[in-house]
Amino acid sequence: MNGFPEKEIRQALSSFWDDTLGDEAAISQPSDGAASVGIDELKPTMDSLTAVTVLIPLEKVLGHPLKQQLIRKGGYSSKDEFVDHLVQQLKKLPAQKQSA
């Protein structure tokens, strides 16, 4: 595998989000025009303890182990935030055993 497999990484992250949360992500977002925000609406859509399990399929794509510190503490509020943050974090890693 030459270079950073961004397409495969983005696909793996997107699929993980969809498989893990499904329609729950849309439900947990505050509704427009809400008079007040409840405590449940302040929680991230995907918490960091759930997000860390995405490292397993990412390790298969990259061919080497990943550290849980790649995951943002506190989690992610949206799918785009989740995907973009992790792609940027992975791009910062030194090139390692990219070929399996």
N, C-alpha and C positions, 0 to 999 in steps of 0.2 A: 504494500500500500504506500503510495507516494503522497507526501503532504498530509495536511490535516483533513480528515474526512467529515467536513462540516455538514454536508447533506445528510449523511447517515446519522450523525450526532443529533441534528435537529429533528430528524424523523423519530429517533429513539426517544428523545425527550417529549416530543409532541404525543406520541403513542402512549408513553407512560402516564402523562397528564390525563389523557382521555380515558385510559383504562382504569386509572386510580380514582378519578373524580367524576367522570361522566357528566351528568347534568347538575351535580351537586355544586359545581363552581358557579353556575349561573344563579342558583338559588341563594347562595351565601353572600352575594353582593348586595349592598344596600340598594333599596329601591329609590328611583328618582323622586325628588320632592318629599322625602321622608322628613317629618317634623323633628324627630330625634333619632339618634343612633343607639341601638342597644349593644350590650357587651358582646353578643354573638356576632354582630356585624363588624366588630373591630378585629376579630381574629383573622389571621391570614387564611386564604383559601386552601393553601397546602402548607402544612407545618413542616418544620425542618426534619422532624423525626420520620415523617412519611417520605419527604423528598430524598433523604439519604439512600433509600433503597433503589433509586434510579442508578446509583453507581454500578450496580451489578451488570445491567445490560450495557452500560457505557464501557465498562472494562472489557467486555467481549468485543465491542467495536474497535477499541483502541489497542487491545492486546496486552495491557498491563494494568496492575492494580492502581486504584485511585484513593485518595484520602478524603475522609468525610468533611474535612475543613473546606472543601470546595463548595459545600452547601451553605447558603446564607443563614445565619442564626436568625430565628424568628419566622422563617418560611417565605412564601411568595404569595402575592395578591392576585396575580394573573398568569395565564399560560405564557404570554409573551415575555413577561418579566422573568419567569422561570427558565424558559428556553434561552433567552438572550444572555442572562447572567451566567448560566452554566457554559454556554458556548465561549463566552469571553474568558471565563476562568480556565477552561480547558486549553484555549489557545495560548495562555500564558505559561503553561507547563513546558518544561524542556522536552524536546523530541526524545521519546524513549522507544522501546521496542514496538514500533508502529506496524511491523509485519508479524503476523502470527505464524 
